[in-house]
Every structure is written in structure tokens, then in C-alpha cells.
Amino acid sequence: NAGVTQTPKFQVLKTGQSMTLQCAQDMNHEYMSWYRQDPGMGLRLIHYSVGAGITDQGEVPNGYNVSRSTTEDFPLRLLSAAPSQTSVYFCASRRQGWQYFGPGTRLTVT
Amino acid sequence: GESVGLHLPTLSVQEGDNSIINCAYSNSASDYFIWYKQESGKGPQFIIDIRSNMDKRQGQRVTVLLNKTVKHLSLQIAATQPGDSAVYFCAENKGRSGNTPLVFGKGTRLSVIA
């Protein structure tokens, strides 16, 4: 099993550009989630999904969209990138108990 | 609002000593707790978990203690090694079913002095 995979590892965007961060898991987990991690802020939940076709907002959803068309994939879309979205983004999945995290995407918005 | 927090943001310990990382939680409805380790440039990795019907659980060199009376969680690392240097997060959840978000604390950075 590859676990939770994320692409790209690094990305630089200009203000106003849009992009999609990819996340996939091969463990058949129903629950998937996206976090952002800023220095000194810990992990903040952006969006989560309890199964295909179901998504919900977390603590900091503004500026981000998600969809869940399959169990395996949970992409995160930045609609119009802003410097405040410079962060490290982690995707995670779980069935029961603890979450498995991906390796992260480091995003810089200039 | 209710949140998970940590008493100390940084902890330095001598190699070979025991480390204790503390975490306070305020949601009395939380019944499942997890400790994660995050090394530089990597995603958080699961260390150990505990349910609220237990007050202690042991793993390999790690022990988690849960005190529900004072809403306190701790992670003990025995014989701390340089490879233990990382940021440690506690997380709480209401229910272990997997359908509700985990709430994470801000983290404690553990530095091991050789």
C-alpha cells in the first residue's frame, strides 16, 4: 500500500492563480480531510469528507473548495490564491481510530 | 470554545533521560486521544492512542497517561534518543468511529541533547 499520497510536493503560485492539490489513498478509508500547518499554529482543518459525495467545512474553509467523487481521491482547490494561503498542506485519511497523513505540499503564494 | 492545548511549547532533554510531554483538553465529551510525532519536513505519524475507559497505555518506549478528572493527557518517552527529536501533537476525538474531525493541539517541540 502506498498509504496517503499528495502531489505536488512543492508549488509556487502568483496571487490570483488557481490550482488543485491532489490527494489519494489506497486503504479504502471513508474519512478524508485536509489541514494546513503554519508556524506556531499547529494543524488547522480546512475541509473533510466522511465518504464519496459528502463534504463538510472545517475551521478554515474560506478560499478552498473540495469534492469527493471517489473513495480514493480528495482534491483541494484554491480558487484565487492569496499570500495568506502560503502554508504546508496535509491530507489525511482514516477508517476508525487514528489518521494517516500524507507527506504534505509546501505552497508559496507570491 | 473548547480546545486541545499544551502546557509547554518546547522541551529539551538529555539523551538517555525520560521525556514527558503534557496536553490539556477541555472537551469533556472527548473519549479518544492520540499522540502524533512530526519530524521536520514530514507529515505527522501516529505514535499511540488511548480510549477514555483506560488511564494508561504502553507501547514501545512510550506510555500515554490519561487523567479524566483534570482533563490531562501525557506522553512519556523512555530513554530518549536523538531520533525522538520532533514536534509532538496530541489530538482528541469524540468517538472512535472515524466520522468526526480530530482536534489537534499546537504541538511541543522536543529537542534531545546528545
Chai-1 contact restraints between the chains, C-beta under 6 A:
chainA,res_idxA,chainB,res_idxB,connection_type,confidence,min_distance_angstrom,max_distance_angstrom,comment,restraint_id
A,Y31,B,G98,contact,1.0,0.0,6.0,A-B,restraint_1
A,G42,B,F104,contact,1.0,0.0,6.0,A-B,restraint_2
A,G42,B,K106,contact,1.0,0.0,6.0,A-B,restraint_3
A,G42,B,G107,contact,1.0,0.0,6.0,A-B,restraint_4
A,L43,B,F104,contact,1.0,0.0,6.0,A-B,restraint_5
A,L45,B,P101,contact,1.0,0.0,6.0,A-B,restraint_6
A,Y48,B,P101,contact,1.0,0.0,6.0,A-B,restraint_7
A,V50,B,N99,contact,1.0,0.0,6.0,A-B,restraint_8
A,F90,B,G43,contact,1.0,0.0,6.0,A-B,restraint_9
A,R94,B,G98,contact,1.0,0.0,6.0,A-B,restraint_10
A,R95,B,G98,contact,1.0,0.0,6.0,A-B,restraint_11
A,Q96,B,R96,contact,1.0,0.0,6.0,A-B,restraint_12
A,Q96,B,G98,contact,1.0,0.0,6.0,A-B,restraint_13
A,G97,B,R96,contact,1.0,0.0,6.0,A-B,restraint_14
A,W98,B,I34,contact,1.0,0.0,6.0,A-B,restraint_15
A,W98,B,F46,contact,1.0,0.0,6.0,A-B,restraint_16
A,W98,B,D49,contact,1.0,0.0,6.0,A-B,restraint_17
A,F101,B,G43,contact,1.0,0.0,6.0,A-B,restraint_18
A,F101,B,P44,contact,1.0,0.0,6.0,A-B,restraint_19
A,G102,B,G43,contact,1.0,0.0,6.0,A-B,restraint_20
A,P103,B,G43,contact,1.0,0.0,6.0,A-B,restraint_21
A,G104,B,G43,contact,1.0,0.0,6.0,A-B,restraint_22
